Amino acid sequence: MKLKIKTGDTVKVIAGDHKGSEGKVLKVDREKNKAIVEGVNTVSKHEKPSAQNPQGGITKKEAPIHISNLSLIDPKSGDATRVGYEERDGKKVRFSKKSNEVI
């Protein structure tokens, strides 16, 4: 399956518990079709004391969210948009289907 979301994109959650929230994609897992979005789907994780974290305790971190629940934000209008691919000037580029702008 072709993933239309890449690391560094600004996305909006369109389905699920965190619907409506926006953030930057930190990491994309191509095998599981999931992405980690900054500030979205945060979970509390209990950690044992270690060398990096001698105190231990409960830490907050982002959990992966499925790609199908994310939509790319159009840089021109700021709305959620679908992504298309086409060849422009001999180069394959992603473009916004809403504004027809290259992303």
Buried (B, 14 or more C-beta within 10 A) or exposed (E): EEEBBEEEBBBBBEEBEBEEBBBBBBEBEEEEBBBBBEEBBEEEEEEEEEEEEEEEEEEEEBEBBEBEBBBBBBBEEEEBBEBEEEEEEEEEEBBBEBBEBEB
